[in-house]
Amino acid sequence: MKHAKKVVLAFSGGVDTSACIPFLLNEYGVDEVVAFAADLGQGDELESVRQKALTAGASQSLVDDLIKPFIEEFAFPAIRANALYEGKYPLSTALARPLIARRLVEIAREVGADAVAHGCTGKGNDQVRFDLAIGTLAPELKVLTPAREWTMSREELITYGERFGIPAPVSKKSPYSIDLNLLGRSIEAGSLEDLSLPPMEDVFQMTSSIEKSPEKFDEIEILFENGNPIAIDGIHLDPVSLISKVNILAGRHGFGRIDMIENRVVGIKSREIYETPGLLLLIKAHQELESLTLPADVLKTKLNIDRQWAELVYQGLWFTPLKNALDGFIERTQNDVNGSIKIRLHKGNMIIIGRNSTNNSLYLSDYSTYGNKDKFQHQLAKGFIYIWGLPSRIWAEVNSRKELK
Ligand code: ARG
């Protein structure tokens, strides 16, 4: 059966997405496959990725540099939202998906395709993110998902690919499944499936081990403006350069490793290792600046909004009215988030060693001090506590009477 005429495929150069090309052409009866690979700072040789798609039978193979929008429109909002899924994972993989989906849809419209395709399996979160984003942005496009339907094992897949000139993976195959971009690396499978063991050192690339990290600490100062990191040690940097620089500074001290069991959208638990040195450091520094500059009730409400924001993004709900509404709340709060946070990096730790906000610090020593310049009116606390505790005292009075009866 003919599933579509012209398809734009999200292409990574791996065996799975490569096999998608002959599969779409032969099994799905598609006339033409246009491959699209995104440069998100993963450091792949993208010209050879582009060639691979042509070898596998794509009629056109496109590579787009999306690093700038990735950092500005996806990573920076995540920093402003202190986004940590289940309190731990800074969404380095999840944030890339709505951007790739958005570009897939744009290309499909540019080349007049009637469908888009991705090579995600039926077990992961990424299929959810692609399907939902595409469905919202372009309800008119079909979404073809060969890897969710074929029943080939990995060996069968490699053999299938070889029939169409797709070379088997050359280097001795990595035992891990890895996703990477400028924000970090996500690593699962292989020996990581034994939950009783720590990850082997060979899973890491962006972060040093504690043993090999420098004996001497480094100190850095991050300047924020409206919740966005804009300078390191007084030097202003564009968002992409800033993230790249913090990745290196924090990574060499072994900061940014996460080993977690997480709850996937499809209902299973999985164990994933992340290394996201720059993003994690910037989120923690941003959080610290908010503690200093946001009023108590705003801060506490934002903790809930932030948690919900991270959950929506993890679950593939980037392009939704609820996500937009939460963004609205977050943006309103960020006008106050100006100042700098000083950090010491040492042996896998980031330690906050200084906070400063000239215009927005709500820590007024007039009130907070224990010294003799104290303006706080101690005697008024008594009346406040009388009224604050009234409901529970009334309850206690009523209930103690009952017990006496
Ligand atoms: N669990 C992460 C997420 O859902 C990463 C998924 C990709 N991981 C991988 N090792 N291929 O965002």
Boltz pocket constraint, residues with backbone or C-beta under 6 A from the ligand:
constraints:
  - pocket:
      binder: B
      contacts: [[A, 91], [A, 93], [A, 94], [A, 125], [A, 126], [A, 177], [A, 178], [A, 179], [A, 186], [A, 187], [A, 188], [A, 272], [A, 314]]
      max_distance: 6.0
